[in-house]
Amino acid sequence: MEEDIMLKSFSVSNYKNFNHKVTLDFSNKRDYAFNEQCISRGLLNKVIIFGKNASGKSNLGFAVFDIVHTLTDNKICPELEEESNFLNADSDKKEAEFAYEFVFDNMTVAYSYRKENPLSITMEKLSIYGKTVFEYVKNKGFLTNELSLVAGENLNFDYFDDGNSVFRYIANNTQQPEKSAVRRMMDFVKRMLWFRRLHDTRYIGLPRERESITKFICEREYLADFEKFMKQIAGLRYHLEGDYDEVNNHWRILEVHDNKKLDFVSCASSGTGALYLFYYWIKHLDEVSFLWIDEFDAFYHFDLARNIICYLRDFSTVQTVFTSHNTALLSNEILRPDCYFRLAEGELKSFPDATLRELREGHNLEKMYRNGEFDHEN
């Protein structure tokens, strides 16, 4: 059976507030015998990154999703295009470096590149099974050219725009077998999704046209399912109905009360609005390869945040990263120690790697975190 591709590791350096190399390693798991659904094919499948304000949690997500900007025309947010703070302000290096390692069907694909700004690649390299397929340097050309390994030996690079992606050029201009590394990696990147709900709603990835969430729910007759979802995950009880304005071609969701009906979206609290967005995206989880929810619980009560993690924990096909600063989520009842990471002062460590103590199922991770257990240099 064909395995879904997964991200094994990611590294970035000299990008935004990351002066030195930071690595998110999904292969760095321990032998815990609980919450094993957090592991898929030997890799961490559900991760929460904790950090104080301005520690770089959002920037790390932007770094991971730079590949979406590089290889696709999918939706991005302005932070991926901002040039003024693209390179780390404390470094004299002229390039940011990104490195990805993917695995599927016992195959490892390593892809890395350097950029001098959000749009210009200065170096790009692809390796499959440890064999370098190509290494391309801006203004120099190919240092290594084994494009026959990916059906690219007949490509014409005479008019290739220096600074663009060789990988993208190969993917878009060759006939790739259905199970080829290029095709499957490109498919993975196209299906990556990052979203958040803070001052506004933003997302990166998934080639979707902008659509109304209300229209989506009403036209697909999901209202009853949405009511059930809110009751089960948040204890919220609503009686909802759809209202279609034929003149303006506009849908509304109405809350039905004893004396009148209210517009659900305009009356929703910040938390309910965030839940409304979350419901929309989980209806598209079958399209998603890799999910990053930034500050996912900014408007959630602890119980609701916990329920959302547990809800997604059981979707084994979607590798998921949450970012948060809510230490109440630090519990072995929710995930396990190797799924929790601490980001501080440009350094990312899993909890087991941040302490000399052997972490066990019975440990109170939140108490240990608050007491500075994971602040030590090990």
ROVOSE-155759 format. One record per residue: residue in one letter; x, y, z of N, C-alpha, C in turn. Coordinates in steps of 0.001 Angstrom, whole numbers, padded with zeros to 6 digits, always signed. Example, Ala and Ser with C-alpha at 12.3 -4.5 7.8 and 13.67 -1.06 7.14 Angstrom:
<atoms>
A+013190-005690+007800+012300-004500+007800+013200-003300+007800/S+012850-002250+007080+013670-001060+007140+012900+000030+007870/
</atoms>
This chain:
<atoms>
M+000844-001209+000000+000000+000000+000000+000876+001255+000000/E+000524+002209-000821+001296+003441-000931+001155+004281+000332/E+002277+004720+000881+002251+005527+002096+002132+007004+001760/D+001442+007739+002627+001401+009187+002482+002771+009755+002816/I+003157+010784+002122+004419+011455+002395+004300+012242+003698/M+005383+012302+004455+005405+013052+005704+006663+013908+005767/L+006574+014987+006521+007743+015831+006767+008523+015240+007932/K+009766+014862+007672+010604+014259+008704+011312+015313+009533/S+011810+016352+008879+012488+017416+009616+012509+018690+008783/F+012683+019802+009492+012795+021103+008843+013804+021933+009613/S+014644+022663+008880+015615+023556+009506+015602+024899+008795/V+015884+025950+009561+015969+027288+008988+017038+028072+009732/S+017686+028985+009046+018655+029868+009695+018683+031208+008970/N+019074+032235+009717+019188+033601+009208+017875+034103+008600/Y+016770+033709+009211+015442+034108+008729+014682+034792+009860/K+014226+035997+009612+013482+036781+010603+014232+036757+011940/N+013607+036258+013038+014306+036325+014321+015182+035099+014602/F+015394+034245+013590+016236+033060+013769+017613+033308+013157/N+018525+033767+013996+019886+034031+013541+020602+032723+013240/H+020539+031805+014192+021217+030522+014058+020226+029429+013654/K+020760+028298+013293+019945+027195+012785+018971+026687+013843/V+017721+026549+013450+016670+025977+014291+016085+024786+013545/T+015918+023671+014247+015433+022446+013609+014197+021919+014315/L+013183+021609+013529+011995+020916+014017+012081+019490+013490/D+012424+018560+014384+012722+017183+013983+011585+016262+014409/F+010793+015824+013450+009663+014947+013744+010100+013501+013970/S+011345+013191+013684+011843+011829+013912+012398+011647+015319/N+012470+012731+016083+013047+012690+017425+011988+012262+018441/K+011604+010995+018368+010584+010475+019275+011223+009580+020331/R+010504+009413+021431+010944+008527+022508+010024+007307+022575/D+010401+006356+023430+009661+005088+023493+008574+005115+024562/Y+007702+006098+024477+006573+006151+025404+005490+005180+024939/A+004847+004546+025910+003820+003547+025595+002416+004094+025794/F+002259+005404+025729+000935+006006+025855+000760+007065+024770/N-000480+007363+024467-000819+008304+023387-000041+007996+022105/E-000039+006723+021766+000714+006294+020591+000091+006782+019285/Q-001149+007292+019344-001758+007849+018139-001091+009155+017722/C-000206+009673+018588+000559+010882+018250+001745+010575+017346/I+001970+009285+017084+003078+008846+016245+002516+008168+015008/S+003086+008467+013860+002685+007813+012620+003935+007426+011846/R+004078+006129+011605+005224+005596+010854+006555+006071+011424/G+006630+006084+012746+007879+006425+013412+008165+007899+013521/L+007222+008753+013127+007417+010201+013196+006362+010841+014086/L+006749+011944+014727+005776+012713+015491+004708+013232+014536/N+003460+012985+014891+002358+013366+014016+001536+014522+014575/K+001667+014761+015870+000983+015880+016515+001979+016560+017454/V+002164+017866+017275+003177+018618+018021+002582+019930+018499/I+002939+020330+019725+002591+021665+020206+003886+022396+020541/I+004031+023596+020000+005197+024431+020279+004783+025550+021220/F+005440+025605+022374+005170+026635+023368+006265+027692+023320/G+005878+028902+023628+006846+029982+023696+006176+031260+024133/K+006950+032130+024744+006420+033411+025179+006140+034296+023965/N+005493+035418+024211+005268+036380+023137+006603+036803+022525/A+006644+036919+021208+007832+037336+020455+008951+036298+020476/S+008638+035055+020853+009669+034012+020842+009929+033483+019436/G+008988+033724+018511+009192+033286+017132+008284+032164+016680/K+007228+031880+017440+006332+030778+017068+005704+031001+015687/S+005193+032203+015467+004588+032490+014160+005636+032490+013059/N+006804+033062+013334+007860+033108+012320+008350+031720+011934/L+008344+030791+012886+008741+029425+012559+007738+028815+011584/G+006461+029094+011806+005456+028623+010861+005636+029233+009486/F+005930+030532+009445+006178+031181+008154+007385+030551+007460/A+008395+030196+008240+009586+029568+007666+009247+028217+007046/V+008513+027385+007780+008123+026074+007253+007332+026236+005959/F+006460+027233+005924+005565+027403+004776+006162+028268+003669/D+007426+028647+003809+008082+029346+002705+008121+028475+001453/I+008142+027178+001631+008179+026258+000491+006909+026367-000350/V+005793+026710+000290+004543+026915-000450+004680+028120-001370/H+005292+029176-000842+005540+030384-001634+006523+030101-002762/T+007495+029249-002502+008564+028973-003460+008117+028074-004608/L+007297+027073-004301+006986+026049-005304+005588+026127-005899/T+004702+026935-005335+003322+026954-005822+002811+028386-005981/D+001623+028481-006534+000917+029760-006617-000235+029800-005622/N-000173+028951-004616-001241+028901-003623-001290+030179-002799/K-002359+030309-002062-002580+031478-001213-001454+031622-000192/I-000969+032849-000034+000001+033148+001017-000475+034385+001764/C+000211+034724+002848-000114+035947+003580+001061+036923+003444/P+000853+038197+003738+001880+039221+003475+003226+038959+004134/E+003233+038272+005284+004490+038045+005990+005499+037256+005157/L+005025+036433+004230+005941+035652+003396+006571+036485+002288/E+006017+037636+002023+006538+038495+000958+007288+039712+001481/E+007260+039920+002792+007893+041095+003383+009415+040982+003286/E+010038+041935+002621+011482+041870+002387+012292+042522+003502/S+011741+043520+004176+012524+044307+005127+013035+043477+006299/N+012275+042475+006744+012713+041656+007876+012882+040198+007483/F+013085+039938+006199+013263+038562+005735+014531+037954+006311/L+015643+038669+006228+016904+038203+006803+017019+038666+008246/N+017690+037862+009051+017874+038201+010461+018656+039504+010605/A+018162+040392+011450+018734+041738+011571+020074+041755+012297/D+020418+040692+013025+021679+040645+013756+022781+039912+012999/S+022452+039384+011852+023420+038601+011089+023963+039406+009912/D+025224+039143+009574+025793+039786+008387+025722+038864+007167/K+025096+037700+007333+024925+036792+006201+023885+037359+005236/K+024053+037047+003984+023215+037632+002935+022105+036703+002456/E+022012+035521+003079+021013+034551+002629+020365+033862+003826/A+019087+033563+003694+018396+032680+004628+018418+031277+004035/E+018511+030276+004902+018601+028898+004410+017453+028064+004961/F+016840+027280+004074+015712+026420+004416+016048+024992+003989/A+015742+024017+004847+016035+022619+004514+014883+021734+004973/Y+014418+020887+004064+013296+019984+004327+013729+018554+004048/E+013234+017645+004869+013464+016225+004619+012117+015515+004680/F+011768+014852+003584+010497+014144+003476+010753+012643+003416/V+009768+011853+003863+009882+010397+003774+008567+009810+003272/F+008676+008753+002474+007524+007958+002046+008040+006697+001378/D+007313+005593+001579+007680+004312+000967+009161+003992+001149/N+009680+004220+002365+011090+003961+002679+012054+004798+001845/M+011566+005878+001289+012397+006782+000498+012553+008105+001235/T+013759+008641+001226+014025+009944+001829+014337+010953+000732/V+013667+012081+000793+013895+013169-000153+014354+014389+000629/A+015528+014901+000318+016069+016090+000980+016042+017248-000013/Y+015435+018347+000415+015310+019511-000454+015705+020742+000340/S+016620+021527-000202+017074+022722+000510+017306+023852-000481/Y+017242+025065+000046+017534+026230-000789+017931+027401+000092/R+018590+028361-000532+018918+029623+000130+018285+030759-000659/K+017907+031812+000050+017286+032975-000587+017937+034250-000088/E+018061+035219-000969+018548+036533-000563+017397+037485-000259/N+016221+037136-000726+014989+037860-000427+013834+036897-000672/P+012602+037266-000382+011502+036302-000508+011314+035714-001897/L+011818+036380-002933+011544+035946-004298+012744+035367-005034/S+013945+035544-004508+015142+035169-005261+015919+034045-004580/I+016000+032897-005251+016750+031744-004757+018196+031851-005232/T+019125+031687-004316+020543+031758-004681+021191+030382-004772/M+020603+029380-004112+021095+028010-004180+019916+027075-003954/E+019918+025961-004690+018836+024983-004552+019411+023594-004774/K+018975+022656-003932+019536+021305-004015+018456+020270-003718/L+018459+019193-004495+017532+018079-004297+018308+016777-004266/S+018029+015954-003243+018651+014632-003142+017572+013591-002873/I+017704+012434-003507+016779+011325-003308+017596+010092-002963/Y+017245+009433-001870+018010+008272-001409+019480+008605-001199/G+019785+009839-000838+021160+010246-000624+021910+010596-001891/K+021274+010443-003039+021890+010757-004330+021481+012165-004748/T+022463+013033-004996+022160+014400-005406+021623+014411-006831/V+020401+014907-006983+019772+015020-008300+020252+016287-008998/F+020266+017383-008246+020823+018618-008791+021228+019543-007661/E+022186+020372-007944+022536+021514-007104+022762+022685-008045/Y+021996+023726-007841+022021+024871-008745+022336+026124-007951/V+023263+026922-008451+023662+028157-007791+023430+029324-008745/K+022812+030348-008226+022527+031533-009041+023826+032123-009596/N+023801+032502-010844+024924+033104-011580+026037+032109-011912/K+025887+030854-011463+026887+029830-011778+026292+028660-012546/G+025022+028380-012298+024380+027251-012957+024478+025977-012138/F+024447+024834-012822+024437+023538-012147+025832+023147-011666/L+025955+022896-010365+027173+022289-009835+027071+020777-009944/T+025844+020259-009837+025554+018842-010040+024297+018752-010894/N+024341+017904-011903+023190+017757-012791+022978+016284-013104/E+022068+015659-012350+021657+014278-012602+020145+014261-012822/L+019670+015163-013681+018231+015338-013865+017558+014127-014500/S+018336+013224-015066+017748+011999-015616+017072+011171-014523/L+017481+011381-013273+016869+010661-012153+015426+011087-011922/V+015058+012267-012450+013688+012766-012269+013072+013143-013618/A+013482+012450-014670+012924+012633-016014+013097+014056-016530/G+014214+014704-016126+014415+016085-016535+015609+016297-017435/E+016137+015203-018000+017373+015325-018778+017191+016107-020081/N+015967+016206-020571+015738+016901-021843+015224+018324-021670/L+015198+018803-020465+014720+020163-020226+015693+021194-020791/N+015140+022262-021323+015942+023356-021862+016014+024473-020822/F+017212+024751-020341+017400+025797-019336+017973+027084-019938/D+017970+027169-021269+018542+028355-021911+017830+029632-021491/Y+016529+029531-021268+015750+030719-020922+015204+030647-019494/F+015838+029806-018698+015443+029691-017289+015821+030972-016553/D+014881+031518-015799+015126+032757-015055+015932+032467-013798/D+017175+032930-013771+018034+032745-012607+017359+033337-011375/G+017367+032577-010297+016708+033031-009080+015387+032348-008842/N+014843+031699-009887+013626+030916-009729+013966+029504-009262/S+012949+028684-009053+013146+027336-008538+013328+026323-009660/V+014445+025606-009622+014687+024518-010566+013689+023392-010323/F+013440+023084-009058+012495+022006-008731+011119+022304-009323/R+010661+023523-009153+009350+023900-009691+009353+023816-011218/Y+010447+024212-011822+010573+024149-013281+010480+022704-013770/I+011139+021797-013043+011083+020373-013391+009661+019847-013235/A+009037+020151-012097+007698+019640-011810+006671+020115-012832/N+006834+021341-013308+005840+021926-014215+006105+021652-015690/N+007280+021098-016005+007636+020955-017422+008068+019547-017811/T+007791+018574-016962+008101+017181-017288+006899+016300-016995/Q+006862+015145-017653+005845+014138-017367+006368+013254-016245/Q+005830+013440-015054+006289+012688-013894+005385+011483-013645/P+005976+010302-013426+005157+009146-013046+004351+009449-011786/E+003230+008782-011636+002323+009072-010530+003004+008936-009175/K+003919+007983-009029+004557+007738-007741+005963+008329-007656/S+006313+009197-008560+007658+009770-008532+007838+010676-007323/A+009074+010824-006896+009374+011674-005741+008986+013121-006008/V+009240+013593-007227+008914+014981-007566+007413+015214-007484/R+006655+014327-008077+005198+014484-008094+004616+014421-006688/R+005074+013471-005896+004497+013298-004560+004910+014424-003621/M+006140+014891-003749+006555+016017-002920+005790+017278-003308/M+005614+017507-004602+004874+018679-005060+003426+018606-004590/D+002847+017422-004634+001474+017246-004167+001366+017546-002682/F+002361+017116-001911+002386+017394-000470+002415+018895-000223/V+003302+019594-000906+003456+021036-000694+002183+021781-001084/K+001554+021364-002161+000326+022029-002601-000812+021852-001603/R-000726+020826-000775-001817+020546+000167-001482+020948+001607/M-000384+021661+001796-000065+022177+003127-001018+023322+003481/L-001349+023424+004766-002276+024478+005204-001814+025080+006523/W-001703+026391+006557-001434+027181+007773-002590+028145+007941/F-003125+028243+009161-004137+029275+009376-004128+029740+010823/R-004723+030908+011026-004884+031448+012366-006063+032419+012380/R-006555+032672+013574-007616+033655+013760-007208+034542+014925/L-006641+035711+014613-006295+036673+015659-007061+037958+015370/H-006374+039004+014945-007064+040240+014593-007879+040050+013319/D-007398+039155+012471-008116+038828+011256-007891+037350+010971/T-008474+036867+009907-008336+035471+009523-007369+035365+008351/R-006339+034546+008505-005362+034374+007438-005077+032897+007229/Y-004698+032575+005994-004265+031204+005747-003230+031182+004636/I-002449+030105+004637-001440+029850+003612-001683+028443+003090/G-001612+028287+001770-001685+026952+001195-003010+026637+000534/L-003256+025353+000344-004462+024827-000301-004971+025716-001435/P-004928+025233-002648-005364+026049-003788-006875+026201-003850/R-007407+026969-002920-008855+027166-002860-009192+028606-003228/E-010268+028754-003985-010767+030090-004246-011431+030611-002976/R-011372+031907-002793-011983+032519-001621-013482+032227-001624/E-013993+031710-000528-015412+031408-000448-015962+031773+000920/S-017246+032003+000957-017930+032329+002200-018113+031062+003022/I-017685+031109+004280-017877+029954+005153-019362+029706+005368/T-020118+030782+005549-021562+030645+005734-022200+029966+004527/K-021825+030401+003340-022358+029792+002120-021969+028324+002039/F-020721+028022+002389-020240+026640+002376-021094+025760+003286/I-021345+026217+004504-022111+025430+005470-023561+025267+005019/C-024159+026345+004542-025577+026300+004172-025819+025487+002905/E-025024+025716+001873-025270+025038+000606-024976+023550+000676/R-024098+023153+001569-023800+021729+001717-024632+021081+002818/E-025568+021850+003338-026509+021355+004354-025774+020797+005571/Y-024801+021577+006047-024012+021195+007213-024519+021838+008509/L-025616+022555+008481-026046+023282+009677-026267+022358+010866/A-026964+021253+010656-027219+020319+011756-025910+019727+012262/D-025007+019434+011344-023704+018893+011728-022896+019933+012495/F-022982+021194+012078-022286+022281+012769-022830+022451+014187/E-024149+022377+014342-024754+022438+015681-024222+021308+016559/K-024198+020107+016005-023728+018936+016751-022260+019090+017129/F-021456+019582+016194-020033+019785+016441-019813+020760+017594/M-020504+021896+017578-020330+022898+018632-020780+022366+019987/K-021806+021547+019996-022270+020966+021259-021256+019966+021801/Q-020740+019117+020931-019823+018063+021369-018470+018613+021802/I-017946+019575+021058-016575+020017+021326-016513+021196+022283/A-017607+021987+022359-017568+023202+023184-018736+023324+024147/G-019680+022387+024102-020840+022470+024982-021790+023597+024623/L-021701+024100+023393-022556+025205+022953-023817+024650+022302/R-024955+025179+022716-026232+024709+022180-026858+025808+021319/Y-026988+025532+020048-027582+026479+019106-028683+025797+018305/H-029701+026576+017981-030684+026166+016979-030482+027106+015801/L-029952+026582+014710-029560+027407+013570-030407+027095+012342/E-030549+028087+011518-031189+027872+010228-030543+028787+009192/G-030572+028357+007945-030008+029153+006870-031037+030094+006273/D-030587+031270+005889-031469+032264+005282-030804+032770+004005/Y-031479+032554+002881-030906+032931+001587-031614+034149+001018/D-030840+035171+000709-031345+036392+000092-031158+036259-001420/E-032245+035986-002137-032163+035756-003574-031766+037013-004338/V-032172+038172-003840-031872+039422-004531-030368+039686-004551/N-029725+039504-003390-028293+039790-003264-027418+038540-003350/N-028059+037378-003575-027320+036112-003662-026413+035937-002447/H-027020+035987-001282-026254+036031-000035-026895+035115+001003/W-026053+034309+001655-026511+033421+002722-026213+034042+004087/R-027105+033763+005035-026866+034077+006443-027198+032844+007271/I-026507+032708+008408-026878+031704+009402-027580+032435+010534/L-028772+031982+010865-029566+032639+011900-029643+031781+013151/E-029495+032436+014307-029761+031793+015595-031254+031934+015882/V-031913+030824+016120-033344+030852+016400-033566+030906+017908/H-034175+032004+018381-034505+032177+019798-036020+032249+019965/D-036476+032333+021203-037917+032310+021465-038644+033486+020827/N-038034+034665+020873-038735+035861+020425-038250+036416+019093/K-037031+036069+018687-036549+036558+017401-035341+035742+016952/K-034875+036058+015759-033718+035392+015185-032566+036386+015070/L-031356+035903+015363-030172+036755+015323-029189+036237+014279/D-028426+037149+013711-027381+036759+012775-026231+036111+013545/F-025959+034847+013243-024975+034079+014002-023579+034692+013921/V-023129+035040+012729-021760+035516+012551-021538+036842+013255/S-022462+037776+013113-022273+039095+013725-022405+039049+015239/C-023127+038060+015769-023315+037956+017219-022292+037042+017890/A-021528+036305+017099-020610+035310+017665-019490+035973+018452/S-019131+035370+019571-017974+035822+020343-016702+035501+019573/S-015575+036006+020060-014294+035709+019405-014028+034212+019379/G-014337+033535+020494-014106+032098+020566-015010+031319+019637/T-016283+031704+019583-017219+031025+018688-016856+031289+017235/G-016396+032512+016946-015947+032823+015589-014751+031981+015185/A-013823+031770+016121-012662+030925+015842-013094+029478+015622/L-014093+029035+016375-014608+027674+016228-015308+027500+014875/Y-016002+028531+014453-016666+028565+013143-015635+028394+012029/L-014495+029085+012134-013411+028938+011159-012810+027542+011223/F-012590+027042+012433-012014+025713+012607-012907+024649+011962/Y-014214+024777+012159-015149+023812+011567-015009+023801+010046/Y-014893+024979+009458-014736+025063+008001-013507+024281+007540/W-012388+024476+008235-011161+023829+007774-011167+022329+008027/I-011796+021865+009102-011796+020405+009323-012643+019696+008273/K-013541+020428+007648-014312+019842+006558-013456+019667+005299/H-012251+020203+005329-011328+020062+004199-010094+019243+004575/L-010131+018565+005721-008941+017845+006174-008513+016747+005209/D-009461+016201+004454-009084+015162+003504-008225+015709+002371/E-008163+017030+002244-007333+017665+001219-005969+018080+001765/V-005777+017986+003080-004604+018568+003739-003532+017513+003989/S-002284+017851+003690-001149+016957+003959-000456+017311+005270/F-000380+018609+005557+000363+019097+006727-000362+020335+007232/L-000683+020347+008525-001506+021418+009097-000744+022143+010197/W-000739+023470+010126-000128+024312+011159-001182+025321+011609/I-001568+025272+012885-002547+026217+013422-001816+027138+014386/D-001680+028379+013997-000901+029351+014757-001757+029979+015853/E-001209+030000+017084-001941+030552+018236-003379+030050+018215/F-003516+028739+018082-004821+028144+017814-005838+028390+018921/D-005355+028601+020153-006275+028717+021291-006352+030141+021825/A-006025+031126+020996-006003+032517+021464-007351+032953+022031/F-008445+032386+021510-009777+032781+021966-010530+031638+022638/Y-009815+030562+022961-010491+029387+023499-010300+029253+025008/H-011339+028797+025682-011212+028327+027055-010343+027075+027042/F-009692+026803+028179-008793+025648+028241-009481+024360+027812/D-010702+024114+028296-011385+022862+027970-011620+022723+026470/L-011980+023828+025825-012209+023783+024382-010896+023548+023637/A-009825+024220+024061-008519+024016+023427-008089+022557+023546/R-008292+021998+024705-007957+020591+024934-008775+019685+024011/N-010072+019973+023904-010941+019145+023066-010540+019208+021598/I-010097+020377+021154-009684+020524+019755-008429+019704+019472/I-007471+019739+020394-006263+018931+020218-006627+017452+020160/C-007461+017015+021086-007856+015606+021119-008641+015225+019867/Y-009422+016165+019353-010183+015915+018128-009235+015668+016955/L-008231+016521+016805-007289+016378+015693-006269+015268+015930/R-006046+014940+017189-005077+013901+017529-005405+012582+016837/D-006676+012339+016612-007098+011064+016045-007152+011066+014519/F-006778+012195+013884-006646+012233+012426-005206+011874+012078/S-004943+010593+011926-003563+010129+011760-002966+010529+010418/T-003810+010856+009432-003291+011162+008103-002822+012602+007964/V-003092+013431+008971-002729+014845+008875-001690+015188+009936/Q-000459+015389+009522+000608+015821+010420+000294+017248+010864/T+000256+017482+012179-000273+018746+012688+000653+019378+013709/V+000832+020700+013588+001580+021489+014564+000665+022592+015080/F+000595+022706+016404-000106+023809+017054+000935+024717+017698/T+000673+026010+017764+001485+026881+018610+000596+027486+019677/S+001174+027684+020870+000380+028162+021999+001306+028717+023070/H+000743+029516+023972+001459+029872+025196+000618+029508+026415/N-000381+028664+026214-001272+028217+027282-000700+026962+027931/T-000036+027132+029059+000647+026002+029698-000318+024971+030273/A-001601+025317+030365-002576+024345+030861-002726+023159+029911/L-002223+023303+028697-002293+022213+027725-001143+021223+027873/L-000231+021511+028796+000912+020625+029009+000485+019458+029884/S+000058+018398+029248-000436+017246+029994-000201+015972+029200/N+000245+014931+029896+000409+013633+029259-000929+012967+028962/E-002010+013540+029460-003329+013039+029101-003725+013507+027704/I-003083+014561+027221-003412+015109+025904-002459+014563+024848/L-001164+014796+025025-000156+014272+024109+000865+013473+024912/R+002153+013646+024659+003224+012966+025382+004437+013884+025346/P+005405+013687+026230+006500+014663+026352+007245+014973+025061/D+007455+013968+024204+008224+014227+022985+007434+015006+021937/C+006146+015229+022183+005313+016027+021272+005259+017493+021690/Y+005829+017810+022848+005849+019189+023338+007228+019802+023090/F+007231+021005+022532+008475+021712+022242+008452+023089+022888/R+009640+023538+023262+009808+024869+023849+010672+025705+022917/L+010160+026873+022530+010912+027797+021689+011282+029018+022514/A+012574+029248+022672+013045+030390+023466+014423+030805+022985/E+014616+032108+022839+015906+032681+022463+016482+032010+021213/G+015624+031771+020242+016072+031209+018974+016429+029745+019014/E+016023+029046+020060+016342+027627+020187+015059+026830+020404/L+014917+025737+019658+013747+024875+019752+014164+023511+020276/K+013554+023092+021393+013876+021797+021985+012605+021079+022402/S+012588+019759+022186+011505+018969+022750+011726+018867+024249/F+010675+018633+024995+010808+018578+026451+011818+017529+026917/P+011817+016308+026360+012817+015335+026809+014253+015790+026566/D+014458+016608+025528+015803+017098+025227+016174+018332+026037/A+015194+018897+026742+015433+020138+027481+015635+019902+028971/T+015704+018636+029374+015920+018326+030785+016773+017075+030922/L+017499+016984+032030+018274+015779+032319+017414+014711+032975/R+016236+015101+033409+015337+014168+034075+014632+013278+033046/E+014425+012021+033403+013653+011123+032545+012168+011403+032751/L+011508+011833+031711+010097+012195+031819+009228+010950+031712/R+008268+010865+032629+007380+009711+032678+005927+010149+032542/E+005056+009167+032345+003646+009465+032132+003028+010178+033324/G+003485+009872+034519+002890+010455+035710+003367+011856+036044/H+004356+012373+035328+004878+013702+035631+003877+014798+035277/N+003868+015843+036092+003051+017028+035842+003881+017994+034996/L+003702+017930+033694+004532+018716+032783+004314+020212+032948/E+003080+020615+033209+002811+022044+033378+003558+022593+034596/K+003507+021874+035701+004201+022315+036909+005706+022378+036669/M+006238+021373+035996+007668+021352+035700+008050+022526+034801/Y+007211+022828+033816+007468+023939+032898+007476+025261+033652/R+006481+025449+034506+006381+026701+035266+007544+026861+036243/N+008080+025741+036721+009205+025783+037657+010557+025892+036952/G+010543+026008+035635+011786+026208+034889+012557+024947+034584/E+011913+023786+034691+012596+022519+034455+013192+022436+033049/F+012533+023057+032086+012968+022937+030696+013734+024164+030212/D+014175+024987+031170+014943+026182+030824+016442+025943+030857/H+016854+024763+031353+018277+024513+031550+018972+024192+030232/E+020228+024506+030163+021058+024135+029017+021563+022718+029242/N+021216+021817+028332+021624+020426+028488+022490+019980+027316/
</atoms>
